[in-house]
Amino acid sequence: MKITVAITGASGAVYGVSLLEYLLKEKHKVNLILSPEARLIVHEELGVSWGSCYSETAELLKKRYPDTDLVYCNETDMTAPIASGSHPIDAMVVAPCSMKVIAAIAHGLSSNLIERAADVTLKERRPLILVPRETPLSSIHLANMLTLSKMGVWIIPAMPAFYNHPKTIEDMVGFIVGRVLDRLGISNQTYTRWKEEIT
Ligand SMILES: Cc1cc2nc3c(=O)[nH]c(=O)nc-3n(C[C@H](O)[C@H](O)[C@H](O)COP(=O)(O)O)c2cc1C
């Protein structure tokens, strides 16, 4: 599949990075977009540096994910192929998705490539999956998510389950990444499903 993955500046960078790595491992083509805040939070939460600007990040990602179908797009480049509906994409995932980006998508702002690619995904009626992270949620956040849900957007909040008895952070992340992959129609065993044997 050809999937656009955007990582924004909400807590939970591990969700976006794990999803990216799973898709690349399974030989999917990924267009990746990062917001500047996402770069900071990858560093803060995962302890790895993805650089401080587009060109530095591009170099680092090339080394980190060699021989993969990864296309890293500049967040400010509104001329990127994915800024146009004429560019074929199977789906877009924003993980984690900040409340700022939820608001921008719900209101069609398109002020950077993440928002524009999401707007294009909506107008082309392609699958759009958002993994929001914030707590508590205000009425504004909830109203924006309801607006998007009514348009057919899948809202998969970063809310891992406990019925599968997670033992590690990886287990909890695998649950959310697996639910996203399920929506994309990509078979996976990144989490233990209800009534499956717990290992
Ligand atoms: C450490 C840290 C954690 C944050 N966590 C969240 C979060 O969970 N959800 C959220 O909506 N914003 C969070 N923010 C605030 C966003 O980063 C901020 O609103 C930013 O402008 C979002 O920009 P972006 O969506 O373009 O990445 C966090 C900021 C920092 C520094």
The ligand as an SDF file (V2000), in Angstrom:
LIG
                    3D

 31 33  0  0  0  0  0  0  0  0999 V2000
    6.2900   17.4200   25.7960 C   0  0  0  0  0  0  0  0  0  0  0  0
    5.0620   17.9050   25.1040 C   0  0  0  0  0  0  0  0  0  0  0  0
    3.9490   17.1100   25.0620 C   0  0  0  0  0  0  0  0  0  0  0  0
    2.7780   17.5420   24.4130 C   0  0  0  0  0  0  0  0  0  0  0  0
    1.7020   16.7040   24.3890 N   0  0  0  0  0  0  0  0  0  0  0  0
    0.6090   17.0780   23.7330 C   0  0  0  0  0  0  0  0  0  0  0  0
   -0.4830   16.1700   23.6220 C   0  0  0  0  0  0  0  0  0  0  0  0
   -0.4630   15.0510   24.1370 O   0  0  0  0  0  0  0  0  0  0  0  0
   -1.5500   16.5780   22.8810 N   0  0  0  0  0  0  0  0  0  0  0  0
   -1.5980   17.7900   22.2610 C   0  0  0  0  0  0  0  0  0  0  0  0
   -2.5860   18.0740   21.6000 O   0  0  0  0  0  0  0  0  0  0  0  0
   -0.5800   18.6800   22.3680 N   0  0  0  0  0  0  0  0  0  0  0  0
    0.5230   18.3480   23.0790 C   0  0  0  0  0  0  0  0  0  0  0  0
    1.5760   19.2130   23.1580 N   0  0  0  0  0  0  0  0  0  0  0  0
    1.4440   20.5530   22.5650 C   0  0  0  0  0  0  0  0  0  0  0  0
    1.7370   20.5400   21.0840 C   0  0  0  0  0  0  0  0  0  0  0  0
    3.0760   20.1260   20.8180 O   0  0  0  0  0  0  0  0  0  0  0  0
    1.5260   21.9600   20.5090 C   0  0  0  0  0  0  0  0  0  0  0  0
    0.1630   22.2840   20.5620 O   0  0  0  0  0  0  0  0  0  0  0  0
    2.0400   22.0900   19.1210 C   0  0  0  0  0  0  0  0  0  0  0  0
    1.8030   23.4200   18.6800 O   0  0  0  0  0  0  0  0  0  0  0  0
    1.3960   21.1130   18.1740 C   0  0  0  0  0  0  0  0  0  0  0  0
    1.8990   21.3730   16.8860 O   0  0  0  0  0  0  0  0  0  0  0  0
    1.7920   20.2790   15.7350 P   0  0  0  0  0  0  0  0  0  0  0  0
    0.4880   19.6560   15.8760 O   0  0  0  0  0  0  0  0  0  0  0  0
    1.9680   21.0500   14.4870 O   0  0  0  0  0  0  0  0  0  0  0  0
    2.8830   19.3030   15.9620 O   0  0  0  0  0  0  0  0  0  0  0  0
    2.7400   18.8100   23.7930 C   0  0  0  0  0  0  0  0  0  0  0  0
    3.8920   19.6190   23.8200 C   0  0  0  0  0  0  0  0  0  0  0  0
    5.0210   19.1900   24.4760 C   0  0  0  0  0  0  0  0  0  0  0  0
    6.2480   20.0680   24.4860 C   0  0  0  0  0  0  0  0  0  0  0  0
  1  2  1  0
  2  3  1  0
  2 30  2  0
  3  4  2  0
  4  5  1  0
  4 28  1  0
  5  6  2  0
  6  7  1  0
  6 13  1  0
  7  8  2  0
  7  9  1  0
  9 10  1  0
 10 11  2  0
 10 12  1  0
 12 13  2  0
 13 14  1  0
 14 15  1  0
 14 28  1  0
 15 16  1  0
 16 17  1  0
 16 18  1  0
 18 19  1  0
 18 20  1  0
 20 21  1  0
 20 22  1  0
 22 23  1  0
 23 24  1  0
 24 25  2  0
 24 26  1  0
 24 27  1  0
 28 29  2  0
 29 30  1  0
 30 31  1  0
M  END
$$$$
